[in-house]
Amino acid sequence: MKTQIKLSDHFGFGRLMRYTLPSIIMLIFTSVYGVVDGVFVSSFTGKTEFAAVNFIYPFLMVLGAVGFMIGSGGSALIAKTLGEGNGEKANRLFSMFVTVTVIIGVTFSVIAFFIIEPVAYALGARDKMLECCVLYGRILLIGLPVQMLQFEFQSFFVTAEKPTLGLLVTICAGLTNIVFDALLVAVIPLGIVGAAVATVMSQFVGGVIPVIYFLNKKNTSLLKFGKFAFDGKSFFIACGNGSSEFLSNVSMSVVSMVYNAQLMTLLGEDGVAAYGVLMYVSFIFIACFIGFSVGSAPIVGYHYGAKNSAEVRNILIKSLIIFVVGSLLMFGVAEALAYPLSLAFCWYDNGLLLLTEKAFRIFSFSFIFAGFPILASSFFTALNNGAVSAIISFMRTLVFQIAAVFLLPLIMGVDGIWFSLIVSEVLATVVATVFFFANRKKYGY
């Protein structure tokens, strides 16, 4: 029988993959049930509704990104605190982070309910597409607080040495979404309303079950809910640590809005729909990189707190090797599946199918480079260096992608939009490499 892997262990390739695998599967599964949303909406409601869902979702992800920020940044601080041997403080921090997240989620949900229509209009949605954006968005805002918790607990389960439990919760949430998508979109034709309700139900499963688990004082994890006093200093340190994940998600959402605006101008709804397919599939591939990073970050944070620089170096080297091999495999798989994946979404429109397949074959080259800056950003978050982590994420998603999506179409036409994703990942890899070398003596790796 395999013994439980602890953060304090020495990690070879096998142990590292075993510990991070639940997080990888968890993120993939989260992405897959998001893709299922897209398949049902596209197949059973139509192109306009599908475009509307993809059009407004980035705005909603900006709000939900707070959960990623507190989860990743808070986990880094908690892991470091556990490495220093202070379990009581780690539990106080954990309880505070979860409580504050709920308060922020409720506040954001109320405000966003009233501003979502002017936001969608300002982004370029009109007529039926505008109506669909507002309807879908307002239903999803009901689940915003638990969505934030769901994002947050993906990190906290790993830090609590319960990555497999986190995976099981995510599977339950995913199955909830898939089952009710089928019921409320395919069987009972409620269209985007059914898709939105299914998503909210899954978010409640993913956000509430972990709360119940950690409230149980007999749970066997490193973390438990308990009494706490608000610690402003620790909260802002956690937000600083997680600022890269926040900026990354916000920037990705902003970039998606910019891409959609450009595509509406150049190709209309077909362009937005094609980009939506790329993003859905990209979520699955990128989830592998993010899942590994989420799973390995608490290990790095723990050994950093324990001042074990040799193990930090060990984790970094093995992670880089895994990412090189994984990136090449993902590129090959993406090229091989470009047509069948495009067909799954766009079978009803041959013109849209051809556009999506062409875009996918260009876009897939970005997977060769995408993992490296993601790993770098997560690694520096684990070292509690939120500034460097944020710079890498900010440059990768906001600066490079937005600059590329505006400039390359001027040179290459519509294809420049798809090539812009490749160019931005290459530039981000260069920036990440510079920071790795610049900080190697400071952290001893």
N, C-alpha and C positions, 0 to 999 in steps of 0.2 A: 504494500500500500504506500502510495506517495505521501510524504509528509507535507504539511502546509508550508508554502514558501513565505518567508518573512522578509520585510524590508531590510533587515540587518544582515541578510545572507550575502555570500559572494555569488555573483551571477556569471555562469557560462552561457553559451548560446542557447542551450536547451532550457535552462532555468529562466532565462530572460524571455524567451518566446512563450514558455508556459505561463509566466506571470502576466505578460502583456496580451496574450491571445484573447482572453475574455473581453478586454477593452476594445481590441480590434474588431471582434465579432459584434460587440455591442454597438459600435459606431457604424459598422456596415449595416447591421439590422435596422438601426434608426434611419439610415439613408434609404434602405430598400423599401421600408413602408412609406417613406416620402415619395419614392418613385411609383409605388402602387397607386397613391393618390393621383399622380399625374396620368397614369395609364387609364384609370377609371374615368377621370374627368375628360380626358382627350377622346376616349372611345365612346362614352355614353352621353356626353353633353355637347361636344363640338369644339371647333377651333377657337372661337371667341372666348368661351368660358375658360378653356385651357390657357389661352394667352393671358386672360385676366388674373387667374390664380398665380401664374408666374410673374405677373406685373406687380402685384401688390405684396407678394410674399417677402421680398427683400426689406420692405419697410417694417413688417412685423418682426423680421429677424434682427433688425437694429435694436428693437426693444428687448427681445429675448436674449440678446448678447450679454446683458448684465449678468445673467445666470452663468454663462461661460466665464466671465471675468471673475466673479466671486468664487466660483467653483475651482478654477485653475489656480488663481492667486491665493485663495484661502487654503487649498490643498498643499501648496508649496510651503506656506507658513506653518501649517499644522504638521506636515512631515518633518520640517526642520525642528519644530518644537519637540516632536516625539524623539527625534535623533538626539536632542539635547537631554532627554530623559525626563521631560516634564509632561506626563500624560494628563494630569489634572487641568493644566492650562490649555492643552490641546482640545479637550472636551468643551471647555468654556468658549474657546474660539469657534469651534464647530457649531455649537448651539447658537451663538450670536450670528454667524454668517447665514444660517438657514432662516432665522427669524427676520433679519433685516431684508433678506431676499423676498420674503412674502410681502412685507410692507411696501417695498419698492414695486413689486409686480402689480399689486392692487392699484397703487397710485397711477402707474403708467397705463394700466388698462382703462381706467376711467377717462384719463385725458385723451388717449388715442381714439377712444370711441367717438369723440366729438370732432376730431381733426382729420380723421382718415379720408373723408370725402374731398376736402380741399387739397390734401396731399396727393391723392390719386389723380385729381384734375391737373394739379401743377406738374405731375410727372408725364402727363400726356394722354391719360385715359379719357375717352369720350363716349357718350351715348350708352349703348348696351354694355360695352366693356367697362365703363365707369360704374354702372349699376352693379355689375358682377363683382368688381373689386371691392366696393363698399359692403355689399352683402356678405361676401366670403370673409373679409377682414374683420367685420364687427363680431361675427360668430367666433372666430379664432381668438379674439381679444378676451372672451370669457375665460379661456384657458391659459391666458398669459402668465399668471402667477405660478401655476403648476408646471407650465412649460419651462420657466426659469429654474424651478426646483429640479425638474427632470435633467436639464443640462448640468446643473450643479452637482447632483448626486452621481453623475457619471465619473466625476473626479473623486468625490468623497468616498465612494465604495472602494476604489483602488487604494486610497490612503488608509482606509480602515482594514486593509488586508482581506477584503471581500470582493475581489473583482468578479468572481463567478456569480455571486449573488446579484451584482449590478447587471450582469449579462442576462440573468433570468428575469429580472424586472423589465429590462428593455424588450426582451422577447414577448413577455406578457402584454406590454404596451403596444408593440408592433402587431401582434396577432389581433388585439382589440381593434386597431385601426383597419387592418385588412378585412376582417370579418364584417365590420360595420360599413366599410366602403362598398363591399359587395352587396350588402343588404340594402343600404340607403341610396346607392347610386345605380347599381345594376338591376336589383330586384324591385325595390320601391324607387321609382325614378324621381328622386328629389334633387338631382343635379348637383351644383356646387354647394347647396345647403347641406345635402347629405354628406358630401366629402368633408365639409367643415366640421359638422357634428361628429363624424367619425374621428377626425383628428383631435378634437377637444376631449373626447372620451378617452382616447389613448394617452393624452397628456395627463389626465387625472390619474390614470393607472400608474404612469411612470413617475409622477410627482408625489402621490399620496402614500403608496406602498412603502417607499423608503422612510417616510416620516414615521409610519407605524412601527417599522422595524427598529429604528434608532430610539424611539420612545421606550421600547422594551428594555428595562434595565438588565435583563438576563441575556441580551444578545452577546455573542462571543467575539465581536469585532473590537478594534482598538478605540472606537468612538461611540459615545452615547450622548443623548440629549440630557441636559441638566440646567441648573441655575447659572445665570451669568449676569454680569453688568456690562453695559455697552462700553467697549474699549475702542474709542475713536482712533487712537494711534494704530492699533493692530488692524482695524478695518481699512484704514487708508493705505497701510503697508500692503495688505492683501489686494486691494484695488490696484495699487501700483504694480505689484507682481503680475496680476492678471490683465493689466492694461493692454498687453500685446494681443491676448485672445479677444478682448473687447474690440480693440482697434481692427484686428483681423476680420472679425465677423461684421462689424459696422462697415469697414472698408469694402468687404466683399459685397455687402448689400448695396452700398452706394455705387460700386462699380457695376453691379447688375442693373441698377436703375439707369446708369449712363449707357450701358450696352443696349438696354431696351429702348431708350430714347433714340439712340443712333440707328438701331434696327427698324424702329417704327418709321423713321425718316427715309431709310434706304430701301427697306423691303416690306414694310407694313406688318400686319399681324403674322404673316408667315415667318418673318425674321424673328419675332419675339417667341413664336412657338418653337422654332428650330433651336434657338438659344436655350429655351426651357428644357428641351430634351438633353442638350449638352450638360446643363447644370445638374439635372437629375442624375445622369450617369456619372458625372464628375464627382458628385457627392459620395457615391459608392467607392470609387477608386481612391479619392483623397481621404475617405474615412479610414482606410488602412493605415495611412501615414499618421493621421491624427490619433487614431486608436492606440497605435504603438506609442506615440508620444505621451498620451494621457496615462498609459499604463506604466511607462518607464520613469516619468517625471517624479513621482513620490519616492522612487528608489534613489534617484539622484539627490533629491532634497534631503532625504534621511541621512545619506552618507556625507553630504555637505555639512549638515548640522552636527554629525559625529566626527567631523574633521578627518574623514577617511578619503583623501584625495586620490589614492591609488584606485579605489573602487569607482570613483567618479570617472576617472580616465578609462577604466575597463568598460564601463557602461557606454561611454561615448564611442569608443573604437568599435565595439560590437554593433552598436546601433547604426553607425555609418556603413558598415559592411552589409548589414541587413537591408538598409535603404537602397544601396547601389543595386543589389540583386533584385530587390522588389520593384524598383523603378523600371528596370529593363523588362521584367516580366509583365508589368502592367501595360507598358507600351505595346508589347506584342499582343496581349489579350484584347486591348482596345481596338487595334487595327483589325484583328480577326472578327470582332463582334460589331464593327461599325454598321454593317448593313442590317443584321438581325435586330439590333437594339433600336435602330432608327425605324425599322418596320413595325416594331411593337407599339410605337407611339403614333406613327404617321401612315398606317396602312390604308387609310381612307382617302388620302390625297397624294397622288403620285408626284406632283411638283414639290410639295413640302417634303416628301420622302427623299427625293434626289438632293434637295438643298441641305437637309439634315445630315445625310450620309457624307456628302462632300465636306461639310463643316466638321463633322466628327473625325474624319481621317486627318484633317489638318490639326485639329485641336488635340488629338491623342499624343502628339509629340511633346506636349507640355508635361505629361506625366513623367518623362525622363528626368526632369529637373524639379518638379513641384515638391517632392518630399524633403529635399535638403533644407530649404529655408523653414519649412514647418518644424523639422526636428530641431534646428538651431534656435528658433523662437521658444519652443517648449523647454529646451535644455537651459536657457538663460532664465526662464521663469522659475524653473526648479531650483536654480542657484540664487533665487530671490533678487535677480537683477532685472527688474521690470523695464528699466530704461532701454537696455540693449535689445531685449525681447520685443519691446514695442516698436523700436526703430526698424527692426527687420520686418515685422508684420506690416507696418505702415508703408514702408518702401515697396514691399512685395505687392500689396493689394491696392493701395490707393494711388501712390505716386506713379509707379511703373505701368500698371494696367490702364489707368485713366489717360496717361500721356500716350500710351501705345494705341488705345482705341480711338483717340482723336487724330493722331498723326498718320498711322499706317493706312487707314482708308483713303487718305488724300493721295497716297503713293500707289496703293495696290487695289483700290476700290473696295467692294464688299468683303473680299477675301482678307483684307487687312484686319478686319474685326476678329477673324478666327486666328490669324497669325499673331495678333497682339497678345494673346494668352501665352504663347510660347516665348515671345520676347521678354515679357515681364518676369516669367519664371527664371529665365537665364540670368537676367540682371539681378534678381533677388538672390540667386545662388552665389553670385559674385560677392554681394554685400555680406551674406552669411559667412562666407569663407574668410573675409577680412576680419570680421568680429571674432570668429573662432581663433584665428592666429593672434589677434591683438590681446586676447584675454587668457591665453593659455598659461602664462606665468602666474597671473593673479589667482587663478583657481587650481593650479597645479596639475592640469590634465595634459 
